[in-house]
Amino acid sequence: MNSAASGINNGNFGDWSAFMPAAGDMQAWTEVLHKAQSMMLSFAVGPDSPASASESHDSGAALSPLFDPAQWMTTAAAQLWADQMQKMWQQGMDFWSQFSGVNPSAFPSFSMTTNAEAAPTNNGTTDRRFGHPDWHNHPAFILLRETYGFLSDQLMKAAMDVKGVDDATKVKLQFAARAVTDAMSPSNIAMMNPEVIKRAVETRGESLLKGLHNMLNDLSRGQLTHVDRSAFKIGENIAATPGKVVHETDLYQLIQYSPTTKNLRAIPLLIFPPWINRFYILDLNPQKSFVQWAVEQGLSVFIVSWKSADESMAHMVWDDYVSAQVDAIHIVRDLLSVPAVHTIGYCVAGTTLAATLAMLAARGEADIVQSVTFFTAQVDFELAGDLKVFVDETSLALLQQLSSKGYLDGRYMAATFNALRGRDLIWNYVVNNYLLGQDYPAFDLLYWNGDTTNLPAKWHQQYLTDLYHHNHLVVPNALTICGTAIDLRLIQTPAFIQAGREDHIAPLASVWRIMDHLSGPKEFMIAGSGHIAGVVNPPAAGKYQYWTGDSHAPSLDAFEASAQETKGSWWPYWLEWLGTYDDQMVPAKGARIPGKGKRKAIEDAPGRYVQMP
């Protein structure tokens, strides 16, 4: 038995000298406590909160009652939530009885070998939460870590083995169990985390004071901060590819990018990004920008910048977004005098693009789209993963309560996506930014992730109800859009389907289902990583990999069995595929230059809409 484990069994919890403040530091600690009290008092009284009011996207001036506990408990939404919790409790009695029946003798003997490596999780990967050496070398923290590991394993096992509940409730219980085990980690508690304690002692409490400041800022914003927002300015060092806004409506702006090559592919590329985020995920910076890369490959690139919803958009529904996609297609065709466009739909915009193509096919107008590329998009939501936890009737009623002004505050959606990966996107930042008081990183992807957009309430409810809840998009003629019944089987447009192997938002198995519903030629490709990094993977980075295989395979398993792995970015592979449907070139002049055709430039890219709160 190693010495640390022996210390536990003998009742010796190790040397604590490194975790105790020096006697001469007590005055400094007293000052820290006074400052902390002052900060919390200022926050409690209201107007002098530490949150900066200079960031238009982050103003906390009109926070929803969700972020005010006193108001939250009085809302109808809170009652709905409480009722659902009571139902889940009743249905989950077997779950809790299984957990409570654990034999105490099954507790570990704490005889793990001590080393400075992070503790492995059940699937053998490294658990970064316990990477600090004291989690493995100090008897008391070994006890905490191993006890937590035992309890969390038992909780997850009980959730997996629960009997007597329906499948939907079982999924909810498993999701809740993961959330609980992530939240109860001793690494999330200041006085149980050796790294936090040591840093507080070394900084004489200043790290805790800085962490408190960070936490109060986030409470004021109503949103968890992941990044140093002052490091980025839209249009300068992010979303900076040169171009012009050449068209706008009450729902979107259309951006045309300036060519950088003498000749261009004849058929332009029109990109529809998701409206639940800002469009510049595809234009983060020159090194990561899919837009700039596509321009450099000789494509005439257009992209839609959706407007963040406000009260004036309360009436908008799915028809409006489909109509906007059709409108943008016609605008580009007319501007460049071309018969068709290549299209890309990312995530929910890809789902809508599939509906748009089905509508065009039903109307005999499918030839205005030369090809379609789906980035991590779903049309069949049977296997949509953990997001389905948030689309039961109670959750939909809750969202309706939170959308009383006709739109859903984007911070709620951000919180939902964070909850899907709570360990990485919530608790990791609680520890780093609140407990350790670390500086925020200057990371463009995290900046984009926190740049939330509001959603029209009717449209959001319709999307979740018709697609996630009822899965009507794949039922022929179950949905009518703009007066036309849609059937995905009518789509003959050549399609490139990209999925992320580790995607937690649009799971690989769910994206594969597109292959079952489209009738035209299809190319399926799996990218390494997830929902964002699997898409935003420029060739110059030399990261990840992708898999191609038999796109006529009858199942995902069969496709994967046939697949060949290629290191690096899949973008060049996609471009080669696109070239099979577009082999003509034209000079980069006239209407191919933004603002030089029949549509004059309204303003420089990235435009006003992307900067609206």
N, C-alpha and C positions, 0 to 999 in steps of 0.2 A: 504494500500500500504506500502511496506517495505521502510526502510530509504534509502537504496541504490537507489531504483527505484525513490523515491521521489526526491533524489538529482539530478537525471538526468532531471526529468521533470521541476525542478526549475532552470536548467542551472548550477548547482553546480556539477563539475566533481571530487569532492573528494579531499582528502589530498594527496599531491604529495611529501611530505617530504622524504618518504622512497625511492623514485625513483630518488632523486637528489644527486649528489656527494657532499661530504663535502668540504668546502672551503679549508681545509688543504690538500686535495687530488689532487689539480689541477696540482702540479708538477709531481705527479705520472702519471696522465692522459696525460700530455704533453709527457712524456717519452714513454708511450704506443703508442701514435700516431706516434712518430718518428720511433719506432721499426716496426710498421705496414707498414709505408711508405717504410722502408728499405727492409722488406720482400717482398712486392709487386714489388719493383724495381728489386730485385734479381730474382724473378720468371719471370718477364717480359723479362729480358735480356737472360735467358736461362739456361746455364750450371750449375749454382749454385742453382738450385731449391732445396727446402727442402726435396724432396722425396729421400728416401734411395735407393741407387743403389745396395744394398747388397742382396735384395730379388729377386731371379731369376724370379719368377712368376710375380713380380710386376714392373719390370723395365719399365719406360716410355720412353726409348730411341728411340723407333720407333713407336710413336703414329700415328694412322691413321688420315687422314685429318678431320675426324668427330670431333676430339677433338681440332682442330685448327680453330677457327671461320673465320680467314682470308682466309684459304684455302677451308674451307667447302663451303663457298658461291660461289666458282668458279667451283665446281664439277658438273658433269651431274646429280649426285644423288640429289643435292640440287634443280636443275631445275625440276626434276621429282616430288619431294616432293611439290614444289611450285605449279606445275600444278594440283596435286591432291587436294591441299588445295583450289585452285580456284574452282574446280569442286564441292567440298563439300560445299563451300560457296554458290554457285549457287543453289545447291539442297536443302540447308538448310535455305533458306530465310524465310520459314514459321516458322521454329524453332526460328529464331531471332525476327521475328515480334511478335510471341507469348510472348516472354520474354520481349520485349520492351513495350508491352501493359499492363504490370502489373499496377494495380491501386495503386498509392502512399499511399492511405488511408489504404491499407492493411498492412502497416508497423506496427510492434509490438509496444505496449505502454511501453515496458520495465518494466513490473510489476511482473517479476518472483520473487519467494521467494528466498532470498539469503541464500546460504549454501555452505559448502566447498566440496560438492560432485561434481564429474565430470558431465558435461552436457550430458544428454541422447541424443542419435542419434534418427533418425526416427524410427528405429526398436527397440528402447527401451534399447539398450545396452549402456554401459558407453563409452563416448568419452574421451579418455585419454589426448587428446590435451588440454583440458580445465580443467584439474584436480587441478591446482593451485588455492588456495582460492580467490586470487584477481580477477579471472575471474567471481566470483560470489558475491564478497563483495564490490568491488570498482566500483563506478558508471561508470567511463569512460570505463573500461574493460567489464562491463556488456553490455554497448552500442555496443562496438566492436563485442562481441561474439554473441549477439542476432541479430545484423544487418547482420553479416556474415551468421548466421543460416537461416535467412529469404532469403537472396539472393541465397544461395546455394540450398535451397529447391525449389525456383522458377526456377532456372536454370535446376535442375534435372527434375522437373515437365514438363518444356517445352520440354526437350529432350525426355521424355517418351510420350508426347502427340503430337509430331510433325507429320504433315500430308504432303502428297504429295511427299514423298521420298521412295525409295525402302528399303526393310528390311535390307540389308547389310549396307546401308548408315545410317539407323536409329541406328543400333548397334554401328556404329562408332561414331555417334553423342553422344550417351549415354556414351560410353567409354570416349570420349573427355570431356564431361561435368563432369564426375567424376574426371578426371585428373585435370581439371581446378578448380573445387571446392576444391579439396585437396590442390592444389598449392596456392590458394588465401587465405587460412586460415590466420587470423591475428597471429596465433601462430607461423607461419613461418617467421615473420618479427620482427627483433630485437627490434625496437622501439615501437612495438605494443604488445609485449609479456611481461607481468609483471614479470614473473619468470626470463627472460633473463635480463631485466633492473635491477632488484634487485641484481642478481648475479654479474653483471658488476660493480655495485656500491660497493658491498661488497668486491670484489676482486680488486677494483681500476683499472678496465679495463683489468686485466690479463686474465680473462676468454675469453674475446673477442679476445685477442691476441693469446691465445692458439687455439681458434676456427679458426682463420685465418690461422694459421699454419696447422691445420688439413685439411682445405679446399684446400690450395695450394698443400699439399701432394697429395690429391686426384686428383686434376687437372693434376699433373705431372704423376700420375699413369694411368690417363684416366679411373678411376673406383672408385666408392663410397666404402669407407672403413666402414665395420661393426664391426670389431673385432681387438683386439690386436694380430697382427700376430706373434709377437716375442714370444708369450706364447706357441707356438706349433712347434714341429719338427716331420715331417713325419718319421715314423718308430720307434719313441721313446715314445711319449705320444699321438700319433694319428696314426691310421693305423698300430698298433703294434702287432697284433696277430701273433704268430710265424708261419713261413712257408717258403717255397722256391719257386722261379720261376723255373718251370720245362720245359717250352717251350716258345718260342717267335717267332713272325713274324714281318714284317714291320708295322703291324696294331695293334697287341696286345701281351701282355704277359699273360701266364697262371700261376696262383699261386695255389700251393697245400699247405694246412695248416696241421700242425703237430697235430696228434691225442692226446687226453688227457684221453681217456678211453681205457680199455684193449680190449674191443670188439667194433666192428663197424657195422653199417648197411651195408649189402652187396652192395646195389646200391648207388653209390656216388651222391653227389649234386653238380651241376655245375651252377654257378650264372653268369648271364649277366647283369651288371649294365649299366646305360645309358652312352653313350660316350659324352654327353653334359656336364658331370661333372666327377669328379674323383670317382673311385670305392669305396673309403673308407667311403662313406656315410653309408655303411653297416659294417664299422669297425672303428667307431669313437674313442671309448676308451673301456676298459674292461667292464665298467658298461653299455654301450649302444650298444656294438657290436653284431649285429645279427650273424656275422661270428663266433665269439668266443662262443656265446651261442649255435649255431648249432653244433660246434665241441664238446662242452661239453655234448650234447645230443647223442653223438655217431655217428655223420655223418662224412663221408669223404668229406670234403668241398674243392671245387675248385672255383676260381673266375677269371674272365677275367679283366685285366687292359688295357683299350684302350689307344692307343698312341694319344697324342694331335697332331692335324694335322699341317704339315708344307708344304712347296712348293713341296716336293717330293711326297705328297699324293694328289695332285691336281686332278689326274685322277680317284680317287676312287669314287665308286657309291654304290648303295644299294646291288648289287650283291656281292661286296667285303665284306660287313658286314654280309650278309647271309652266304657266304662261310666261313667266319671266325667262325661263330657260329657252322656250321657243322664240321669244322676242329677241333674245341675245343672238341666237343662231341666225335669225333673219337679218339682224343688223349687220353682223359680220359678213354674211353672204352678199348683202347689198353693197356694203362699203367696198369690198374687194372684187365685186363682180365675179363671184365664184358660185358654182352650183351646190357645193356642200362644204361641210367643215368636219375636221376631226374633233372629238369631244373627250374630255376627262371629267369624271365625277368622283369626288373624294368623299368617302363615308356617307353621311345622310344625303349629300348632294348626288352621290352615285345612285342611291336608292330612288331618289326623285327622278334622276336622269333615266333610269330604267322605265319608270312610269311614263315619262315624256316620250320615250321611244315607242312604247306600246301604244300610246295615244296616236302618235304620228303614223304608226303602221296601220292602225285601225282606220285612219282617215286617208290612207294611200299617199302619205307624204314622207315616208321613211327615207327617201333618197336624198333629203337635205342634210343627212348625217352620213359621212363617209365611213367613220369608224367610231367605236366607243371604247374607252379604257376606264375600268373601275378600279379605284384605289380603295382597298379595304372596305368595300361596300357590301351590304346585305339586301336581299330581296325576300328571303325566306327566314323568318325569325323564330322558327321552332328551336333552334340550337343557339340562340343569341346570347347565352351565358348569363353572368351575374347581373347585367342590367335589367333582366326580367324581374328581378327582385323588387324593382322600383316601379313596376307598371301594373300592380294589382289594383282592384277597385278602390281600396283605401288610399293607396299612394296617389292615384289619379285625382281622387277627391281632395287630397292634401294639396296637390299642385294647383287645383282650381282655387283653393282658398288663398294660396300665395300669389295668385295672378289677378287679384281683384281690380287692378288698373288696366287690365287688358293685355298685359305682357308679363312674362316671367323674368325676374331679375337673373341675369347670367351667373351671379354668384351661387345661386342654388344649383345650377347645372355643374358649375366647377366643383362644388362640394360633393356632388354625386360621383363625378369621375374620380375625384381624390379618394372617395370611400372605396372604390373598386380596388385600389392599391394602397390601402391605408398605411401599411407598414412603410412604404417608400415615399408616399406623397403627403402623409400627415405626420406620423410619429417620428419619422426621420428628421423632419424640420422642427417639430416640437423640441426634440433633444438638441439639435444643432443650434437653433436660433433662440429658443427660450431658456433652456437649461444651461447650455454652454456659452451662450451669448456670442456666437461667432458672427462674423460679417457675412452678409448675403453675397453669393457668387454673381458675377456678371455673365449670365448664361442666356443667350438669345432664345433658345427653345423654352426655357422656363418663363422668360418675359412674355412670350406669345401665350403660353399656357395660362397665365394669370390675366391676360387681356380679354376679359369676358365680354360677351354680347348678350343682349336681351332677346327673348324669343316671343313672337306673337302667341298669346295664350290659346286662342282657338286652334291655330295650326299645330302647336305643340301637343295639345290634348288629342287632336285628330291623329297625328302621327303615332303617338304612343298607343292609342286605342285601336286604330285600324290595323297597324302593322305589328307592334310588339305584343299587344294583348290578344288580338283576334287573328293575326297573320293572314289578313285578307288579300294582300298584294299578290300572293301566289295562287289565289282561287280565281279561275277565269271568270271575268265579268262581275266579280263581287264588288269592285270599286268603280265609280264613275268619276272621271276628271274632265272638267270643262265640257260636260254634257256627253262624253264618250266613254262607254264601258271599255275597260282595258283588260288585255290578256297578254301576259308576258311571252306566251308561246308564239305570238305573231312577230316577235322581234327577229329579223334576219340580218341586222347590222353586224358586221364583223366586230368581235369583242375580245379585248385583252383584259383578263381578270387577274389582279394582283392581290395576294393575301399575305398577312404577316404570320410567321410561324408562332410567335409568342404574343399575338394580339389578344388583349383582354377586353377590348371594346367590341370588335367585330371578329369573333373567334374564327380560326381557320376553317373548322368544320362547317360553320355557318356561311362563310363566304363561298365555299365550294358549292353550296346549294344553287348558286346562280347557274352553274353548269347544267342543272336539271331543268331549267325553265326557259332558256333562250334557244332559238332554233337555228341561228346562223352559225358561221364558223367561229370557233372559240379557242383562245389560247390561255391556258392557266399557268400561273407562275407563283411560287412561294418565295417570299423574301425573308431573310434572316431578321430577327428582332421583332418589334411590335407595331403598334398602330401608327406611330410617328416615325421612329428611326427606321422602320422597315420601308417606309416611303421616302423619307428624306435621307438618302444615302448616295451622295455624289461620287462619281468615279475617282476623283482626286483623293478622297479620304482613304480609299483602300480598305474599307471596313466591311464586315459581315460577309454574306454570301447569298446565293439564290439557287432555287431548284427548278428545273424544267423537266417535263416528262411527256407522257402520252395523254394529250388533252382529250382523247376519245375514250379514256379509261372510264369504266362504269361506276367507279366509286373513288373517294379520296384515298382510301387505303391502296387501291390499285394504282392510282396516280403516283403516290409516294413510293410504291414498290418499283415503279419504272423510272423514277426521277434521278437526274444527274445533278450533282452539286457543282456550282461554279463560284469561285471566290470573287469578292468585290461587289460593285454596284450592278444592279440589273438595268439601269437606265439605258445603256447602249443596246442591250438586247431588245428592250421595248422599241427603241428608235428603229432598229432593223426590222422589227415586225411592222411598224408603222409605214416604213418605206415600201412594203409590198402592196400598199393601198394608195401610194402617192409617189410616182416616179418623175413627175414633171417639175421643172424649175422656172422661175420668173425673176426678172430684175428687181432689186430692192429700191423701188422708186415709186413716185406717185402716191396712191392711196396706201401703199405698204409702209409709208412713213407716217407716223401718228400726226394727225392734224392737217395733212396735205391732201386728203381726199375730200369727198362731199361732206364729211362730218368734221367740223373744226374742233380743235382741242378745247375742252371746257376748263381744264386745269392740269397741272403736272401730276403724274403718278406719285404717291399712291392714292391721292384724292382725299376728299373730306370725309366720306362715309366711314373709312377705316379708323378715323380719329374721333368719331362721335362716341359718347359714353353709352 
